[in-house]
Amino acid sequence: MVNILFAILGCICIFYLIYFIKDFIQHKDNLEDNSWWKLSIIAFVTNFFDVLGIGSFATGASLLRIFKQSNDRVIPGTLNVGYSIPVMLEALIFIKVIEVEPLTLIGMIISALIGAWLGAGIVSRFSEEKVQRVMGGALVATGILMLMSQIGLIPSGGEAIGLEGGKLIFALAVNLVLGALMTAGVGLYAPCMVLVYFLGMSPKIAFPIMFGSCAFLMPIASIRFIKEGAYNRKAAMALSTVGVLGLLIAVYFVRSLPIHILTWVVILVVFYTAISMLKASSKSKVESESKVKSESNVRKVQEIKN
């Protein structure tokens, strides 16, 4: 079963790479005005943390915004497109190393994939204000989940390596929603870990499930973002290439890191970015309403003159 998953994932990876590289080459003379150096550092750091279970979406969204390397509207697409290749490699590593009951693993992957396909078609057409509002709220939720995990409020899980019956149906439904939220820039890791713990599975089972779910859903969702042009091509290329170096170093060379301290830093960054996103959304809304009101007044003046 694992070999079949690997074969399918390999085919998806090849197809996705061709699609992504073709689009990048077609627009290589019209790339965004951002810094390769800054993007490379962001790619390395976020993918390094991703392997450690901290996640790359919240940190990636935060750093892209803090260092002004992407327009807010295309951040969800940029994260999905940019992290697809690194996450597929992570999935190959963790699915091979950690045993999960096949029905549970495959079922949750498929449900997340369906959710992502449905979600990408909607999110790729969001306005900048809506993206800011959705991502701001999502980052607050992610930060709360990470905080709860840090202070021990999330159940520690059990020993099960799979689910059945009502628990399995519940897990599939939740993962479908998480797959859809991924396309809005909401990381799947933190809520997936909570789900795994809540249903009594072994904590380590979260890794192949979350990496596997993301590995299959992200390239599928990303194709829709690429098709709509709703992503930052330069940033996505840096995340896809330099990011691989970061994850390989984390997997093969890191033996000991103060993860507990690093996670606190990430939580602070996530909340800071969430607040700035929500403030920007409110500002955009006020400006939009002011513009509409101004246009309405102009029309009234013209009508009076006529």
N, C-alpha and C positions, 0 to 999 in steps of 0.2 A: 504493500500500500504506500509506503514511504517513497519507493522508487517511482511509482506512478505520479505521486505529487511532485516529485522532483522533475519528471519529464514534462508535466504540464506547465510547471513554473518556468522551466527552461524555454519552452516554446513561447510563453507569454513574454518572457524577458527579451528574446530575440525580436519578436514582432514589435514590442514597445520601443526597443532601441532604434530600430529602423525608422519608425514613425517619428520619434523624438529628434534624432539626428538629421533626418530629412527636413523637418521644419526649421531646425536651427540653421542649417546650411542655407536654406531659402531666404532666411532673414539675417544672415551674418553681416550684411552691410548696413543694417538698421537696428543694431542692438542698443539696449538701454545705456544711459550715461551713469553707470555706477562703477565701483572700484573692484577689480579682480582680486586685489590683495585683501580687502576687507571681506569680500565674499568667500574667499578661500579660508580665512581664519574662522568665519562663522560656520562654514561647511565642516571643517575639521573638528571644532569644539562640539558642535551639536550632534554629529554622528558618533563621536567618542562617548558622549553622555548617553546616547541612545542605546548603545550596547549594554550599558550599566543599568538600564531600566528607568533612567530619569526621563527619557523621551526626547524627541527632537522637535516636535511641532510647537510646543509652548516656548521652548528656548529659541527655536528658529524664528518664529513670529516676533518674539521680543527683540532679538538682536537685529533682524532686518529692519525693524521699525526704529529702534534706538539709533542705529548707525545710518538711517535714511538710505537704505539700499533697495527699497522696493515701494511702489505705490500701494497703499492699503488695499485698494480694490482687488489687486491681483495676488495678494499674499496667499490666500487659500490654494489657488492654482499652482503658485510657485512652490509651496511646500509639498504638495502632492507629486508634482512632476519631478522636482529636485531630489526628493528622498526615495523615489521608487526603486532605483537601482541598489542603493545601499541596503534598503530594507529587504529586498529580495535575497541579497547575500546573507543577511542576518537570519532570514527564515531557513535557508538551506543549512546553516550551521546548527541552529537550535532544534529544528525538527529532527535532525539526525541524532543529536546528542540526548535529548530528553523524550522519554516515551509518553505518548498520550493515546488514549483509546481512539481508534480511527474514526468511528462514527461521530464522536464529539468534536474532534479536530476538523474533519472535513465539513461537517454540518455548520460549524461556526464560521469557517472560512467562506462557504457558499452564501450564508446569510449576510455576512459583512459585504461581500462582493455585490449582492443584489442591492443592498442599501446604498452603496457607493455609486452604483450606476444611476440609480434614481436621483440621488442627491446632487451629483455633478451637473446634471442637466439644468438644475434649478440655480445652484450657487454660481455657476459660470456667468449667469446673466444678472447677478446682484449688482446694485449700484454701490458706490464707494461708502455711502452713509450706512447702507444696510449691512455691508461686510463689517464695517467698524463696530456696529451695534451687536451683531451676532458673535463676532470674534471676542469683543470685550466681555460679553456675558459668558461665553464659553471658557475664556481664560480664567474668569473668576471661579467658575465651577471646577476647573482643573486645579487651580490653586488650592481650593478648599479640600478637594480629594487628596492632594499631595500632603496638605497640612494634617488632615485626619490620619493619614498613614504614618506620618512622622511622629505624632504624639500617641500612636497606638489605639486610636478609636475604631480602626477597621479590623474586622475579625481576622485572625491569623491563618484561617483555612484549616484543611484536614489532610487526609492522606490519599483521597480518591484521585485516579488518573483519568476519569471519564464520568459522564452523566447518562441518565436514562429517564424515560417517562416525563413527568411534568417539569422536572428540573431542566431536562434537555430542551424542551419546548420553550421554556422561559429564557434559557440562555441564547437560543437561536433568535428569539424575538428581540432581546436586548442588543445582541450583536448586530442585527440588521439596522437598528437605530444608530448604533455607534458607527457603523459603516457610512451611513448617510451624513452623520455629523463630521466625519473625517474630511469630507469634501468642503466643509465650511472652515477648515483649519483647526478643528478640534481634535487633539491627539486621542488615540484609542487606548493608549497604554494604561493610564491611571484608572479610567472607569472599567477597563477589562480586568485589571488586577482586583479591583473591588468586587466585580462579578464572580471571579474565580474563587476568591476567599469566601464570599457570601454563600456560595453553593457547596462549600465544603471540600473543594479540591485542593491538592497540594500547591503551595505558593509557586513552586518552580514550574508548574504546568502553565502558568500565565505566559511564560516566555514563548514557547512554540505556538500557542494560540494567538497571542497578540502579534507576533512577528509574522506568522502564517497568514492571519487575516489581512494585515496591512500589505503583505507582499502580493497577494492576489488582487485586492481591491484597488490599491493605489495606481498601478499601471492602467487598469481598465478605466478608472475615473479620470486619470491624467490625459488619456486620449481625447476625452471630451473637452478638457481644459485647453489642450493644444489646438484642437479643431476650432475652438472659439477664440483662440489667441488671448485667453484670459490668464496669462502667467508671464513672469519676468524671465525671458529666455537666458539672459546672461547669468542671473542668480541661480536658475535651475541647473545650468550646466556646471557651475562651480560646486553646487551641492551634490551633484551626481558623480563628479570626478574626484575632487579633493576629499569629499566626504567618505569615499571608500577607504582612503588611507587612514582616516581617523578611526573608522570602525575596525579595521584590521589590526591596528596597534592596540586598541582596547581589548580585542579578542585574544590576541596571541602574546602580548607583552606585559599587560598590566596585571599585577598580582595583588596590590593593596593600595586603596585610595580612601580618603576620608569621605565616603559617600554621604554619610549623615550630614556633615557640614556642607558639602556641595549642594545637597538637596535643599537645605535651608536657603542658600544663596539663590537657587533657581526659583524657589517659591516667592521670594521677595521680588525678583525680576518679573515673574509672571504677573503678580498683583500690580506692580508698577505699570506694566504694559497694558493690562486690562483697564486700569483707570484712565490712562492716556487715550486708549481706543474709544472708550465711552465718552470722554470729554470731546474728542474730535468729532464723534458722531453727533453729539448735541450741537456743536458749533456748525457742522454741515447742515443740520436740520434747520437751525435758525437762519443761516444764510440762504437756504433754499426757500424758506417761507418768506423771507424778506424780498427775494428776487421775484417770487410769484406775486407778492403784494405790489411791488413796484411796477411790474408789467401790467397788473390789473388797473392801477392808477393811470398809467399812460393811455391805456385803452379808453378809460372813462373820459380823460381830457380830450382825446381825439373825437370821441362820440359827441361831446359838448360842442366842440368846434364845428363839427359837421352839422 
